[in-house]
């Protein structure tokens, strides 16, 4: 059974204002003292601890406070309650993932079919640099042109042409989101304490009949975001956090030190499909969820294969 935080808080406040509450509490104190005199030490500790919790839980919360930050330790909050800047990945599998670029682990390189160990490791490193430049660079995340990523791509690669076109008229359409993770700095800020994101995935490689290295990259990036202005303060030390999950699958051919994207697919979870198509991801926060009731629910952590559809689908992602 789900716990409605507003109902939970309202119930405790009603108990606080109930007639005769002070007399009831006085009688309970007398009863506890009698038990103490009888040597029920363990009982005293238990009831005393509960009394401290109860007093804190019922003290001085605004009437419209939707959550109960003093009623329950934040680490024990139901998953349906929003995460905060204190524990930004609470309730997410990403909590156990590596921070940022540490999660892009390279496979063991070795000489294969005419390619030296150094050539293989250099090519894998270039793919890793591309993933960092497109998904973890602070400049890219906030909308700057990803010069480093473009320089890694071969001059004639279609992906490079698409990205160049997207930035000829900056911030238009969703095309750039097929390759880049981008947020509107005026709307949200990415929490940098987690290396810009939590990251997990795999990278494999093989040699084509033409003797070129083909790299398969399958990575998920999870971002914790807070509103730039007007962030809701959930408890005295924490502001509401929304999470965005970006899952990318790419096949990249490395030729003469340059990258050629063969295939690429992206799924973005918790991107408001009703927001303007301005080239940015627009995360949904707790109060926005009411408009997603008719959207299909999707667990972005369970998806093994990414459909090559455009980002911005109307889905209600779980655990974000």
C-alpha positions in Angstrom: 0.0 0.0 0.0 1.4 3.4 -1.0 1.9 6.1 1.6 0.6 9.5 0.8 3.0 11.9 2.5 0.5 14.7 2.7 -2.1 12.5 4.4 0.6 11.2 6.8 1.7 14.7 7.8 -1.9 15.9 8.1 -2.8 13.0 10.4 0.0 13.7 12.8 -0.8 17.4 12.8 -4.5 16.6 13.6 -3.3 14.5 16.5 -1.3 17.4 17.7 -4.3 19.7 17.8 -6.7 17.1 19.2 -8.7 18.1 22.4 -7.3 16.6 25.5 -3.9 15.8 24.0 -2.0 17.6 26.7 -3.9 15.7 29.4 -3.3 12.4 27.6 0.4 13.1 27.3 0.6 14.1 31.0 -1.0 10.8 32.0 1.5 8.9 29.8 4.3 10.7 31.5 3.0 9.6 34.9 2.7 6.1 33.7 6.2 6.0 32.4 7.5 7.4 35.7 5.8 4.6 37.6 7.3 2.0 35.3 10.7 3.6 35.9 10.3 3.2 39.6 9.5 -0.4 39.1 12.7 -0.9 37.2 11.5 -1.1 33.6 14.6 0.6 32.3 14.3 -0.9 28.8 10.8 0.3 28.6 11.8 3.8 29.7 14.4 4.0 26.9 11.9 2.8 24.3 9.1 5.2 25.3 11.5 8.1 25.9 13.0 7.7 22.4 9.5 7.6 21.0 8.6 10.7 22.9 11.6 12.6 21.4 10.6 11.4 17.9 6.9 12.4 18.5 7.8 15.8 19.8 10.1 16.5 16.8 7.5 15.1 14.4 4.7 17.3 15.5 6.6 20.5 16.0 6.0 23.6 13.9 5.5 22.4 10.4 3.6 24.7 7.9 0.0 23.6 7.3 0.7 23.1 3.6 4.0 21.1 4.0 3.5 18.0 1.7 6.2 15.9 3.2 7.3 14.9 6.7 11.1 15.6 6.9 11.1 15.5 10.8 8.9 12.5 11.0 11.1 10.0 9.3 14.8 9.7 8.5 15.4 10.8 4.9 17.1 7.5 4.0 13.9 5.7 4.9 11.5 7.8 2.9 9.2 6.0 0.5 10.5 5.9 -3.1 7.4 7.9 -4.1 8.7 10.9 -2.2 11.1 13.2 -4.0 14.9 12.9 -3.5 16.8 15.9 -2.2 20.2 17.5 -2.5 21.1 15.5 0.7 20.6 12.1 -0.9 20.2 12.9 -4.6 20.2 9.2 -5.8 18.0 7.8 -3.0 15.8 5.0 -4.4 17.8 4.7 -7.7 20.0 1.9 -8.8 22.5 4.6 -9.9 23.3 5.2 -6.2 25.8 2.3 -6.4 27.3 3.4 -9.7 30.6 5.2 -10.3 30.8 8.9 -10.5 31.1 10.5 -13.9 33.9 9.4 -16.2 34.9 6.7 -13.7 31.9 4.7 -14.9 33.2 4.5 -18.5 35.5 1.6 -18.0 37.6 0.4 -21.0 37.9 -3.2 -21.9 41.4 -4.9 -21.9 43.1 -3.9 -25.1 45.3 -6.3 -27.1 46.8 -6.7 -30.5 44.1 -8.1 -32.9 44.1 -8.9 -36.6 46.8 -6.5 -37.7 46.1 -3.8 -35.1 48.7 -3.2 -32.4 47.8 -3.1 -28.7 48.6 0.7 -28.8 46.3 1.3 -31.8 43.4 -0.6 -30.0 43.9 1.2 -26.7 44.2 4.6 -28.4 40.9 4.0 -30.4 39.1 2.9 -27.2 40.3 6.0 -25.5 39.0 8.2 -28.3 35.5 6.6 -27.9 35.7 7.2 -24.1 36.7 10.9 -24.7 33.7 11.2 -27.1 31.3 9.9 -24.5 32.7 12.3 -21.9 32.6 15.3 -24.2 29.0 14.6 -25.2 27.5 13.6 -21.8 29.8 14.8 -18.9 31.4 18.0 -20.0 30.0 20.9 -18.1 30.2 23.1 -21.2 28.2 20.6 -23.2 25.7 20.0 -20.4 24.9 23.7 -20.4 24.5 24.2 -24.1 27.9 25.2 -25.5 29.0 23.8 -28.8 30.9 20.4 -28.1 34.1 21.4 -30.0 36.0 18.5 -28.4 33.5 15.9 -29.6 33.3 17.4 -33.1 37.1 17.2 -33.4 37.0 13.5 -32.7 34.5 12.8 -35.5 35.7 12.4 -39.0 35.0 15.6 -41.1 32.5 13.9 -43.4 30.7 11.9 -40.7 26.9 12.5 -40.9 26.8 13.0 -37.1 29.3 15.8 -37.3 27.2 17.5 -40.1 24.0 17.1 -38.0 25.7 18.6 -34.9 27.2 21.5 -36.9 23.8 22.2 -38.4 22.1 22.1 -34.9 24.5 24.8 -33.6 24.3 27.0 -36.7 21.0 28.1 -35.1 21.7 27.2 -31.5 19.0 25.7 -29.3 16.5 24.7 -31.9 14.9 21.3 -32.3 15.7 18.0 -30.5 18.2 16.7 -33.1 21.3 17.5 -30.9 19.8 15.4 -28.1 20.4 12.3 -30.2 24.1 12.8 -29.5 24.4 15.3 -26.6 23.0 15.7 -23.1 22.0 19.4 -22.6 20.1 21.3 -20.0 18.9 25.0 -19.9 21.1 26.6 -17.2 18.3 29.2 -16.5 16.0 26.3 -15.6 18.1 23.7 -13.8 21.6 23.0 -12.4 23.3 19.6 -12.5 24.7 18.6 -9.1 28.4 18.5 -9.6 29.2 16.6 -6.4 28.6 13.3 -8.2 31.1 14.0 -11.1 28.2 15.5 -13.2 26.4 12.1 -13.3 26.3 8.5 -12.2 27.5 6.3 -15.0 27.4 2.6 -15.8 27.7 0.5 -19.0 30.0 -1.6 -21.2 32.3 -1.2 -24.1 33.3 -4.0 -26.5 35.2 -4.1 -29.8 35.9 -6.2 -32.8 37.9 -5.9 -36.0 36.0 -5.6 -39.3 36.9 -7.5 -42.5 38.5 -4.3 -43.7 40.9 -4.4 -40.7 39.3 -1.4 -38.8 38.2 -1.4 -35.2 34.5 -1.3 -34.5 33.6 -0.3 -31.0 30.2 -1.0 -29.3 29.4 1.4 -26.5 26.3 1.0 -24.2 26.2 3.5 -21.3 23.6 5.0 -19.1 24.1 8.4 -17.4 21.9 9.5 -14.5 21.8 13.2 -13.6 20.5 14.8 -10.4 19.1 18.3 -11.0 17.8 21.1 -8.9 15.9 24.1 -10.1 18.0 27.2 -10.7 15.4 29.4 -9.0 12.4 28.5 -7.0 13.7 25.2 -5.8 11.4 23.6 -3.2 13.0 23.2 0.2 11.9 19.7 1.3 13.7 19.8 4.7 15.9 22.3 6.5 19.0 21.3 4.6 17.8 19.8 1.4 16.1 21.0 -1.8 14.1 18.9 -4.2 16.0 16.9 -6.8 14.8 15.5 -10.1 16.7 12.8 -11.9 17.1 12.3 -15.7 18.3 9.0 -17.2 20.0 9.1 -20.5 20.8 5.7 -22.2 23.0 5.7 -25.2 24.0 2.8 -27.5 26.5 3.5 -30.3 28.5 1.5 -32.8 31.6 3.6 -33.7 34.1 2.7 -36.4 37.6 4.1 -35.8 39.5 4.9 -39.0 42.8 6.8 -39.2 42.3 8.0 -35.6 38.8 9.5 -36.4 35.4 8.3 -35.3 32.6 7.3 -37.7 29.2 6.7 -36.0 27.7 3.7 -37.7 24.6 3.4 -35.5 23.3 5.4 -32.5 20.2 5.2 -30.4 19.2 7.3 -27.3 16.5 7.0 -24.7 15.9 10.0 -22.4 13.8 9.3 -19.3 12.1 12.2 -17.4 12.1 14.7 -20.3 8.9 16.8 -20.5 7.4 16.0 -23.9 5.2 19.1 -23.6 8.1 21.5 -23.3 9.4 23.5 -26.3 11.7 21.6 -28.6 14.6 23.9 -28.0 17.5 21.4 -27.9 17.4 21.0 -24.1 16.1 18.3 -21.7 13.4 19.6 -19.4 13.1 17.4 -16.3 9.8 16.9 -14.4 9.8 17.5 -10.7 7.3 16.2 -8.1 4.6 18.8 -8.7 4.8 18.1 -12.4 3.8 14.5 -12.2 0.1 15.2 -12.1 0.2 15.9 -15.8 1.8 12.5 -16.6 -1.0 10.3 -15.2 -2.1 9.1 -18.7 1.5 8.6 -19.9 2.8 5.1 -20.1 5.1 4.1 -17.2 8.6 3.0 -18.1 11.5 1.8 -15.9 14.5 3.3 -17.6 16.9 1.0 -15.7 15.2 -2.1 -17.0 15.5 -1.2 -20.7 18.2 -3.4 -22.4 17.7 -2.2 -26.0 17.2 1.4 -27.0 14.8 2.1 -29.8 16.2 4.6 -32.2 13.3 7.0 -31.8 13.6 10.7 -31.2 14.0 11.9 -27.6 11.0 13.6 -26.0 8.5 10.7 -25.9 5.6 11.1 -23.5 6.5 8.5 -20.8 6.3 8.5 -17.0 9.6 7.1 -15.9 9.8 5.3 -12.6 12.6 5.8 -10.0 13.4 9.3 -11.3 
